[in-house]
Amino acid sequence: MANGHNLFISYDLHQPGQNYAAVGDAIKALGSWAKVHQSYWYVDSTMTAERAANAIWAVMDKNDKLIVVDTKTNDAYWYNLPNEVSQQIQACWNP
């Protein structure tokens, strides 16, 4: 059953920690999911990109990287992307 938000989630886990199980569990809790690659998931969720990112970030280390893209609403939310990457996304997202 479709929940309304088509989320694609990508992350990099860095030392120390790298708690893939906790991050995976946080992602699975968002809704119906499919693991596309090691650190790339699709989730059909009731949550927005921002709410989903906040929920996942809560179990991640502060030096990790995360981006959640909602393809239905054309929205994205991220943590710890390099400044040049963030600026490029913002410049190109909806010019």
Jmol script that loads the backbone (N, CA, C; Angstrom):
load data "model"
ATOM      1  N   MET A   1       0.847  -1.181   0.000  1.00  0.00           N
ATOM      2  CA  MET A   1       0.000   0.000   0.000  1.00  0.00           C
ATOM      3  C   MET A   1       0.889   1.240   0.000  1.00  0.00           C
ATOM      4  N   ALA A   2       0.618   2.145  -0.907  1.00  0.00           N
ATOM      5  CA  ALA A   2       1.414   3.368  -1.027  1.00  0.00           C
ATOM      6  C   ALA A   2       1.097   4.326   0.116  1.00  0.00           C
ATOM      7  N   ASN A   3       2.137   4.878   0.716  1.00  0.00           N
ATOM      8  CA  ASN A   3       1.995   5.795   1.848  1.00  0.00           C
ATOM      9  C   ASN A   3       2.110   7.258   1.463  1.00  0.00           C
ATOM     10  N   GLY A   4       2.597   7.549   0.283  1.00  0.00           N
ATOM     11  CA  GLY A   4       2.632   8.936  -0.133  1.00  0.00           C
ATOM     12  C   GLY A   4       3.995   9.534  -0.392  1.00  0.00           C
ATOM     13  N   HIS A   5       5.039   8.992   0.209  1.00  0.00           N
ATOM     14  CA  HIS A   5       6.374   9.542  -0.001  1.00  0.00           C
ATOM     15  C   HIS A   5       7.295   8.444  -0.522  1.00  0.00           C
ATOM     16  N   ASN A   6       7.849   8.654  -1.702  1.00  0.00           N
ATOM     17  CA  ASN A   6       8.811   7.726  -2.299  1.00  0.00           C
ATOM     18  C   ASN A   6      10.209   8.206  -1.936  1.00  0.00           C
ATOM     19  N   LEU A   7      10.778   7.620  -0.903  1.00  0.00           N
ATOM     20  CA  LEU A   7      12.063   8.070  -0.385  1.00  0.00           C
ATOM     21  C   LEU A   7      13.201   7.197  -0.897  1.00  0.00           C
ATOM     22  N   PHE A   8      14.256   7.845  -1.359  1.00  0.00           N
ATOM     23  CA  PHE A   8      15.509   7.162  -1.655  1.00  0.00           C
ATOM     24  C   PHE A   8      16.532   7.672  -0.652  1.00  0.00           C
ATOM     25  N   ILE A   9      17.203   6.744   0.010  1.00  0.00           N
ATOM     26  CA  ILE A   9      18.093   7.057   1.125  1.00  0.00           C
ATOM     27  C   ILE A   9      19.480   6.523   0.810  1.00  0.00           C
ATOM     28  N   SER A  10      20.474   7.385   0.944  1.00  0.00           N
ATOM     29  CA  SER A  10      21.863   6.987   0.733  1.00  0.00           C
ATOM     30  C   SER A  10      22.698   7.514   1.890  1.00  0.00           C
ATOM     31  N   TYR A  11      23.687   6.729   2.305  1.00  0.00           N
ATOM     32  CA  TYR A  11      24.516   7.151   3.431  1.00  0.00           C
ATOM     33  C   TYR A  11      25.904   6.544   3.336  1.00  0.00           C
ATOM     34  N   ASP A  12      26.848   7.191   4.016  1.00  0.00           N
ATOM     35  CA  ASP A  12      28.200   6.680   4.235  1.00  0.00           C
ATOM     36  C   ASP A  12      28.428   6.659   5.736  1.00  0.00           C
ATOM     37  N   LEU A  13      28.851   5.525   6.250  1.00  0.00           N
ATOM     38  CA  LEU A  13      29.191   5.405   7.666  1.00  0.00           C
ATOM     39  C   LEU A  13      30.705   5.397   7.796  1.00  0.00           C
ATOM     40  N   HIS A  14      31.218   6.256   8.677  1.00  0.00           N
ATOM     41  CA  HIS A  14      32.662   6.392   8.866  1.00  0.00           C
ATOM     42  C   HIS A  14      33.060   5.898  10.250  1.00  0.00           C
ATOM     43  N   GLN A  15      34.354   5.693  10.456  1.00  0.00           N
ATOM     44  CA  GLN A  15      34.878   5.262  11.758  1.00  0.00           C
ATOM     45  C   GLN A  15      34.722   6.386  12.761  1.00  0.00           C
ATOM     46  N   PRO A  16      34.538   6.160  14.033  1.00  0.00           N
ATOM     47  CA  PRO A  16      34.233   4.864  14.626  1.00  0.00           C
ATOM     48  C   PRO A  16      32.753   4.550  14.483  1.00  0.00           C
ATOM     49  N   GLY A  17      32.371   3.381  14.865  1.00  0.00           N
ATOM     50  CA  GLY A  17      30.960   3.024  14.880  1.00  0.00           C
ATOM     51  C   GLY A  17      30.562   2.162  13.708  1.00  0.00           C
ATOM     52  N   GLN A  18      30.196   2.779  12.624  1.00  0.00           N
ATOM     53  CA  GLN A  18      29.710   2.091  11.433  1.00  0.00           C
ATOM     54  C   GLN A  18      28.626   1.075  11.795  1.00  0.00           C
ATOM     55  N   ASN A  19      27.588   1.538  12.455  1.00  0.00           N
ATOM     56  CA  ASN A  19      26.532   0.653  12.928  1.00  0.00           C
ATOM     57  C   ASN A  19      25.477   0.455  11.837  1.00  0.00           C
ATOM     58  N   TYR A  20      25.815  -0.377  10.863  1.00  0.00           N
ATOM     59  CA  TYR A  20      24.910  -0.637   9.744  1.00  0.00           C
ATOM     60  C   TYR A  20      23.582  -1.223  10.210  1.00  0.00           C
ATOM     61  N   ALA A  21      23.606  -2.073  11.239  1.00  0.00           N
ATOM     62  CA  ALA A  21      22.373  -2.699  11.720  1.00  0.00           C
ATOM     63  C   ALA A  21      21.400  -1.653  12.262  1.00  0.00           C
ATOM     64  N   ALA A  22      21.891  -0.715  13.068  1.00  0.00           N
ATOM     65  CA  ALA A  22      21.020   0.314  13.641  1.00  0.00           C
ATOM     66  C   ALA A  22      20.459   1.223  12.559  1.00  0.00           C
ATOM     67  N   VAL A  23      21.291   1.585  11.590  1.00  0.00           N
ATOM     68  CA  VAL A  23      20.821   2.436  10.494  1.00  0.00           C
ATOM     69  C   VAL A  23      19.787   1.679   9.668  1.00  0.00           C
ATOM     70  N   GLY A  24      20.058   0.425   9.363  1.00  0.00           N
ATOM     71  CA  GLY A  24      19.098  -0.388   8.618  1.00  0.00           C
ATOM     72  C   GLY A  24      17.774  -0.518   9.347  1.00  0.00           C
ATOM     73  N   ASP A  25      17.823  -0.734  10.652  1.00  0.00           N
ATOM     74  CA  ASP A  25      16.590  -0.835  11.441  1.00  0.00           C
ATOM     75  C   ASP A  25      15.815   0.480  11.427  1.00  0.00           C
ATOM     76  N   ALA A  26      16.520   1.605  11.517  1.00  0.00           N
ATOM     77  CA  ALA A  26      15.857   2.914  11.474  1.00  0.00           C
ATOM     78  C   ALA A  26      15.184   3.127  10.123  1.00  0.00           C
ATOM     79  N   ILE A  27      15.834   2.709   9.062  1.00  0.00           N
ATOM     80  CA  ILE A  27      15.255   2.845   7.722  1.00  0.00           C
ATOM     81  C   ILE A  27      14.041   1.936   7.575  1.00  0.00           C
ATOM     82  N   LYS A  28      14.156   0.703   8.016  1.00  0.00           N
ATOM     83  CA  LYS A  28      13.049  -0.254   7.912  1.00  0.00           C
ATOM     84  C   LYS A  28      11.819   0.220   8.681  1.00  0.00           C
ATOM     85  N   ALA A  29      12.034   0.960   9.769  1.00  0.00           N
ATOM     86  CA  ALA A  29      10.926   1.461  10.582  1.00  0.00           C
ATOM     87  C   ALA A  29      10.129   2.558   9.882  1.00  0.00           C
ATOM     88  N   LEU A  30      10.661   3.100   8.787  1.00  0.00           N
ATOM     89  CA  LEU A  30       9.993   4.202   8.084  1.00  0.00           C
ATOM     90  C   LEU A  30       8.812   3.745   7.238  1.00  0.00           C
ATOM     91  N   GLY A  31       8.788   2.477   6.850  1.00  0.00           N
ATOM     92  CA  GLY A  31       7.711   1.991   5.990  1.00  0.00           C
ATOM     93  C   GLY A  31       8.157   0.794   5.180  1.00  0.00           C
ATOM     94  N   SER A  32       7.419   0.511   4.131  1.00  0.00           N
ATOM     95  CA  SER A  32       7.750  -0.596   3.240  1.00  0.00           C
ATOM     96  C   SER A  32       9.038  -0.259   2.497  1.00  0.00           C
ATOM     97  N   TRP A  33       9.995  -1.173   2.483  1.00  0.00           N
ATOM     98  CA  TRP A  33      11.328  -0.828   2.010  1.00  0.00           C
ATOM     99  C   TRP A  33      11.882  -1.863   1.052  1.00  0.00           C
ATOM    100  N   ALA A  34      12.899  -1.438   0.309  1.00  0.00           N
ATOM    101  CA  ALA A  34      13.709  -2.316  -0.531  1.00  0.00           C
ATOM    102  C   ALA A  34      15.148  -1.833  -0.427  1.00  0.00           C
ATOM    103  N   LYS A  35      16.064  -2.753  -0.160  1.00  0.00           N
ATOM    104  CA  LYS A  35      17.484  -2.412  -0.087  1.00  0.00           C
ATOM    105  C   LYS A  35      18.057  -2.545  -1.491  1.00  0.00           C
ATOM    106  N   VAL A  36      18.397  -1.421  -2.090  1.00  0.00           N
ATOM    107  CA  VAL A  36      18.861  -1.384  -3.474  1.00  0.00           C
ATOM    108  C   VAL A  36      20.338  -1.769  -3.559  1.00  0.00           C
ATOM    109  N   HIS A  37      21.171  -1.179  -2.708  1.00  0.00           N
ATOM    110  CA  HIS A  37      22.605  -1.462  -2.610  1.00  0.00           C
ATOM    111  C   HIS A  37      22.975  -1.462  -1.132  1.00  0.00           C
ATOM    112  N   GLN A  38      24.241  -1.651  -0.826  1.00  0.00           N
ATOM    113  CA  GLN A  38      24.701  -1.712   0.566  1.00  0.00           C
ATOM    114  C   GLN A  38      24.203  -0.524   1.398  1.00  0.00           C
ATOM    115  N   SER A  39      24.294   0.670   0.863  1.00  0.00           N
ATOM    116  CA  SER A  39      23.916   1.877   1.611  1.00  0.00           C
ATOM    117  C   SER A  39      22.936   2.739   0.826  1.00  0.00           C
ATOM    118  N   TYR A  40      22.064   2.085   0.068  1.00  0.00           N
ATOM    119  CA  TYR A  40      21.075   2.804  -0.752  1.00  0.00           C
ATOM    120  C   TYR A  40      19.756   2.053  -0.677  1.00  0.00           C
ATOM    121  N   TRP A  41      18.713   2.739  -0.228  1.00  0.00           N
ATOM    122  CA  TRP A  41      17.424   2.111   0.033  1.00  0.00           C
ATOM    123  C   TRP A  41      16.300   2.901  -0.630  1.00  0.00           C
ATOM    124  N   TYR A  42      15.205   2.202  -0.905  1.00  0.00           N
ATOM    125  CA  TYR A  42      13.933   2.821  -1.278  1.00  0.00           C
ATOM    126  C   TYR A  42      12.960   2.536  -0.142  1.00  0.00           C
ATOM    127  N   VAL A  43      12.182   3.547   0.255  1.00  0.00           N
ATOM    128  CA  VAL A  43      11.159   3.362   1.284  1.00  0.00           C
ATOM    129  C   VAL A  43       9.890   4.089   0.867  1.00  0.00           C
ATOM    130  N   ASP A  44       8.774   3.388   0.949  1.00  0.00           N
ATOM    131  CA  ASP A  44       7.447   3.982   0.790  1.00  0.00           C
ATOM    132  C   ASP A  44       7.003   4.360   2.196  1.00  0.00           C
ATOM    133  N   SER A  45       6.927   5.641   2.495  1.00  0.00           N
ATOM    134  CA  SER A  45       6.760   6.099   3.869  1.00  0.00           C
ATOM    135  C   SER A  45       5.715   7.201   3.999  1.00  0.00           C
ATOM    136  N   THR A  46       5.189   7.346   5.194  1.00  0.00           N
ATOM    137  CA  THR A  46       4.323   8.483   5.509  1.00  0.00           C
ATOM    138  C   THR A  46       5.155   9.708   5.882  1.00  0.00           C
ATOM    139  N   MET A  47       6.450   9.518   6.093  1.00  0.00           N
ATOM    140  CA  MET A  47       7.323  10.615   6.519  1.00  0.00           C
ATOM    141  C   MET A  47       7.851  11.416   5.339  1.00  0.00           C
ATOM    142  N   THR A  48       8.061  12.702   5.580  1.00  0.00           N
ATOM    143  CA  THR A  48       8.736  13.561   4.608  1.00  0.00           C
ATOM    144  C   THR A  48      10.228  13.231   4.599  1.00  0.00           C
ATOM    145  N   ALA A  49      10.941  13.763   3.637  1.00  0.00           N
ATOM    146  CA  ALA A  49      12.391  13.569   3.582  1.00  0.00           C
ATOM    147  C   ALA A  49      13.053  14.093   4.855  1.00  0.00           C
ATOM    148  N   GLU A  50      12.635  15.245   5.327  1.00  0.00           N
ATOM    149  CA  GLU A  50      13.238  15.819   6.531  1.00  0.00           C
ATOM    150  C   GLU A  50      12.979  14.959   7.762  1.00  0.00           C
ATOM    151  N   ARG A  51      11.744  14.539   7.964  1.00  0.00           N
ATOM    152  CA  ARG A  51      11.424  13.711   9.134  1.00  0.00           C
ATOM    153  C   ARG A  51      12.154  12.376   9.080  1.00  0.00           C
ATOM    154  N   ALA A  52      12.216  11.779   7.896  1.00  0.00           N
ATOM    155  CA  ALA A  52      12.918  10.506   7.743  1.00  0.00           C
ATOM    156  C   ALA A  52      14.408  10.684   8.021  1.00  0.00           C
ATOM    157  N   ALA A  53      15.004  11.747   7.478  1.00  0.00           N
ATOM    158  CA  ALA A  53      16.426  12.005   7.714  1.00  0.00           C
ATOM    159  C   ALA A  53      16.704  12.198   9.202  1.00  0.00           C
ATOM    160  N   ASN A  54      15.846  12.925   9.887  1.00  0.00           N
ATOM    161  CA  ASN A  54      16.024  13.137  11.322  1.00  0.00           C
ATOM    162  C   ASN A  54      15.957  11.819  12.088  1.00  0.00           C
ATOM    163  N   ALA A  55      15.028  10.945  11.712  1.00  0.00           N
ATOM    164  CA  ALA A  55      14.882   9.653  12.388  1.00  0.00           C
ATOM    165  C   ALA A  55      16.110   8.772  12.171  1.00  0.00           C
ATOM    166  N   ILE A  56      16.627   8.764  10.965  1.00  0.00           N
ATOM    167  CA  ILE A  56      17.816   7.952  10.667  1.00  0.00           C
ATOM    168  C   ILE A  56      19.049   8.555  11.329  1.00  0.00           C
ATOM    169  N   TRP A  57      19.189   9.874  11.236  1.00  0.00           N
ATOM    170  CA  TRP A  57      20.362  10.558  11.788  1.00  0.00           C
ATOM    171  C   TRP A  57      20.495  10.305  13.287  1.00  0.00           C
ATOM    172  N   ALA A  58      19.403  10.084  13.967  1.00  0.00           N
ATOM    173  CA  ALA A  58      19.424   9.857  15.413  1.00  0.00           C
ATOM    174  C   ALA A  58      20.257   8.640  15.805  1.00  0.00           C
ATOM    175  N   VAL A  59      20.471   7.687  14.890  1.00  0.00           N
ATOM    176  CA  VAL A  59      21.262   6.493  15.206  1.00  0.00           C
ATOM    177  C   VAL A  59      22.623   6.500  14.515  1.00  0.00           C
ATOM    178  N   MET A  60      22.943   7.591  13.841  1.00  0.00           N
ATOM    179  CA  MET A  60      24.211   7.687  13.119  1.00  0.00           C
ATOM    180  C   MET A  60      25.225   8.488  13.924  1.00  0.00           C
ATOM    181  N   ASP A  61      26.506   8.319  13.568  1.00  0.00           N
ATOM    182  CA  ASP A  61      27.569   9.111  14.183  1.00  0.00           C
ATOM    183  C   ASP A  61      27.642  10.475  13.505  1.00  0.00           C
ATOM    184  N   LYS A  62      28.163  11.443  14.208  1.00  0.00           N
ATOM    185  CA  LYS A  62      28.192  12.822  13.707  1.00  0.00           C
ATOM    186  C   LYS A  62      29.134  13.027  12.528  1.00  0.00           C
ATOM    187  N   ASN A  63      29.995  12.059  12.240  1.00  0.00           N
ATOM    188  CA  ASN A  63      30.882  12.195  11.085  1.00  0.00           C
ATOM    189  C   ASN A  63      30.379  11.409   9.867  1.00  0.00           C
ATOM    190  N   ASP A  64      29.210  10.777   9.991  1.00  0.00           N
ATOM    191  CA  ASP A  64      28.615  10.055   8.867  1.00  0.00           C
ATOM    192  C   ASP A  64      27.975  11.037   7.891  1.00  0.00           C
ATOM    193  N   LYS A  65      27.536  10.525   6.762  1.00  0.00           N
ATOM    194  CA  LYS A  65      26.853  11.342   5.749  1.00  0.00           C
ATOM    195  C   LYS A  65      25.531  10.679   5.400  1.00  0.00           C
ATOM    196  N   LEU A  66      24.506  11.511   5.143  1.00  0.00           N
ATOM    197  CA  LEU A  66      23.169  11.003   4.853  1.00  0.00           C
ATOM    198  C   LEU A  66      22.448  11.951   3.908  1.00  0.00           C
ATOM    199  N   ILE A  67      21.735  11.386   2.946  1.00  0.00           N
ATOM    200  CA  ILE A  67      20.815  12.167   2.119  1.00  0.00           C
ATOM    201  C   ILE A  67      19.549  11.346   1.910  1.00  0.00           C
ATOM    202  N   VAL A  68      18.414  12.008   2.038  1.00  0.00           N
ATOM    203  CA  VAL A  68      17.109  11.400   1.788  1.00  0.00           C
ATOM    204  C   VAL A  68      16.421  12.249   0.733  1.00  0.00           C
ATOM    205  N   VAL A  69      15.991  11.611  -0.349  1.00  0.00           N
ATOM    206  CA  VAL A  69      15.321  12.297  -1.455  1.00  0.00           C
ATOM    207  C   VAL A  69      13.914  11.744  -1.581  1.00  0.00           C
ATOM    208  N   ASP A  70      12.933  12.631  -1.602  1.00  0.00           N
ATOM    209  CA  ASP A  70      11.536  12.254  -1.821  1.00  0.00           C
ATOM    210  C   ASP A  70      11.204  12.539  -3.277  1.00  0.00           C
ATOM    211  N   THR A  71      11.070  11.489  -4.066  1.00  0.00           N
ATOM    212  CA  THR A  71      10.840  11.673  -5.498  1.00  0.00           C
ATOM    213  C   THR A  71       9.410  12.081  -5.809  1.00  0.00           C
ATOM    214  N   LYS A  72       8.500  11.908  -4.875  1.00  0.00           N
ATOM    215  CA  LYS A  72       7.121  12.338  -5.119  1.00  0.00           C
ATOM    216  C   LYS A  72       6.969  13.846  -4.944  1.00  0.00           C
ATOM    217  N   THR A  73       7.601  14.392  -3.917  1.00  0.00           N
ATOM    218  CA  THR A  73       7.469  15.827  -3.639  1.00  0.00           C
ATOM    219  C   THR A  73       8.645  16.639  -4.172  1.00  0.00           C
ATOM    220  N   ASN A  74       9.637  15.950  -4.752  1.00  0.00           N
ATOM    221  CA  ASN A  74      10.827  16.616  -5.290  1.00  0.00           C
ATOM    222  C   ASN A  74      11.549  17.412  -4.201  1.00  0.00           C
ATOM    223  N   ASP A  75      11.734  16.760  -3.055  1.00  0.00           N
ATOM    224  CA  ASP A  75      12.361  17.387  -1.901  1.00  0.00           C
ATOM    225  C   ASP A  75      13.538  16.520  -1.452  1.00  0.00           C
ATOM    226  N   ALA A  76      14.480  17.126  -0.757  1.00  0.00           N
ATOM    227  CA  ALA A  76      15.621  16.384  -0.223  1.00  0.00           C
ATOM    228  C   ALA A  76      16.061  17.004   1.094  1.00  0.00           C
ATOM    229  N   TYR A  77      16.681  16.169   1.918  1.00  0.00           N
ATOM    230  CA  TYR A  77      17.226  16.631   3.193  1.00  0.00           C
ATOM    231  C   TYR A  77      18.491  15.829   3.454  1.00  0.00           C
ATOM    232  N   TRP A  78      19.542  16.494   3.954  1.00  0.00           N
ATOM    233  CA  TRP A  78      20.797  15.789   4.154  1.00  0.00           C
ATOM    234  C   TRP A  78      21.549  16.297   5.362  1.00  0.00           C
ATOM    235  N   TYR A  79      22.516  15.466   5.765  1.00  0.00           N
ATOM    236  CA  TYR A  79      23.446  15.778   6.842  1.00  0.00           C
ATOM    237  C   TYR A  79      24.863  15.523   6.351  1.00  0.00           C
ATOM    238  N   ASN A  80      25.754  16.455   6.646  1.00  0.00           N
ATOM    239  CA  ASN A  80      27.204  16.304   6.471  1.00  0.00           C
ATOM    240  C   ASN A  80      27.677  16.105   5.040  1.00  0.00           C
ATOM    241  N   LEU A  81      26.923  16.532   4.072  1.00  0.00           N
ATOM    242  CA  LEU A  81      27.481  16.517   2.727  1.00  0.00           C
ATOM    243  C   LEU A  81      28.508  17.641   2.643  1.00  0.00           C
ATOM    244  N   PRO A  82      29.561  17.458   1.862  1.00  0.00           N
ATOM    245  CA  PRO A  82      30.530  18.545   1.710  1.00  0.00           C
ATOM    246  C   PRO A  82      29.835  19.819   1.212  1.00  0.00           C
ATOM    247  N   ASN A  83      30.330  20.970   1.643  1.00  0.00           N
ATOM    248  CA  ASN A  83      29.706  22.246   1.272  1.00  0.00           C
ATOM    249  C   ASN A  83      29.540  22.399  -0.232  1.00  0.00           C
ATOM    250  N   GLU A  84      30.573  22.016  -1.003  1.00  0.00           N
ATOM    251  CA  GLU A  84      30.474  22.176  -2.455  1.00  0.00           C
ATOM    252  C   GLU A  84      29.378  21.282  -3.044  1.00  0.00           C
ATOM    253  N   VAL A  85      29.166  20.120  -2.458  1.00  0.00           N
ATOM    254  CA  VAL A  85      28.094  19.232  -2.926  1.00  0.00           C
ATOM    255  C   VAL A  85      26.732  19.830  -2.575  1.00  0.00           C
ATOM    256  N   SER A  86      26.582  20.290  -1.342  1.00  0.00           N
ATOM    257  CA  SER A  86      25.327  20.926  -0.924  1.00  0.00           C
ATOM    258  C   SER A  86      24.993  22.120  -1.808  1.00  0.00           C
ATOM    259  N   GLN A  87      25.993  22.944  -2.086  1.00  0.00           N
ATOM    260  CA  GLN A  87      25.770  24.128  -2.923  1.00  0.00           C
ATOM    261  C   GLN A  87      25.386  23.740  -4.344  1.00  0.00           C
ATOM    262  N   GLN A  88      26.022  22.709  -4.878  1.00  0.00           N
ATOM    263  CA  GLN A  88      25.702  22.263  -6.234  1.00  0.00           C
ATOM    264  C   GLN A  88      24.275  21.723  -6.313  1.00  0.00           C
ATOM    265  N   ILE A  89      23.882  20.933  -5.328  1.00  0.00           N
ATOM    266  CA  ILE A  89      22.512  20.416  -5.306  1.00  0.00           C
ATOM    267  C   ILE A  89      21.525  21.573  -5.237  1.00  0.00           C
ATOM    268  N   GLN A  90      21.764  22.510  -4.328  1.00  0.00           N
ATOM    269  CA  GLN A  90      20.854  23.642  -4.173  1.00  0.00           C
ATOM    270  C   GLN A  90      20.789  24.489  -5.432  1.00  0.00           C
ATOM    271  N   ALA A  91      21.898  24.652  -6.122  1.00  0.00           N
ATOM    272  CA  ALA A  91      21.926  25.467  -7.344  1.00  0.00           C
ATOM    273  C   ALA A  91      21.184  24.798  -8.494  1.00  0.00           C
ATOM    274  N   CYS A  92      21.213  23.490  -8.535  1.00  0.00           N
ATOM    275  CA  CYS A  92      20.637  22.762  -9.672  1.00  0.00           C
ATOM    276  C   CYS A  92      19.253  22.182  -9.411  1.00  0.00           C
ATOM    277  N   TRP A  93      18.828  22.109  -8.155  1.00  0.00           N
ATOM    278  CA  TRP A  93      17.618  21.360  -7.804  1.00  0.00           C
ATOM    279  C   TRP A  93      16.396  21.852  -8.575  1.00  0.00           C
ATOM    280  N   ASN A  94      16.046  23.081  -8.436  1.00  0.00           N
ATOM    281  CA  ASN A  94      14.906  23.663  -9.155  1.00  0.00           C
ATOM    282  C   ASN A  94      15.291  25.052  -9.643  1.00  0.00           C
ATOM    283  N   PRO A  95      16.178  25.117 -10.646  1.00  0.00           N
ATOM    284  CA  PRO A  95      16.678  26.438 -11.076  1.00  0.00           C
ATOM    285  C   PRO A  95      15.587  27.332 -11.631  1.00  0.00           C
TER     286      PRO A  95
END
end "model"
wireframe off; spacefill off
backbone 0.3
color backbone group
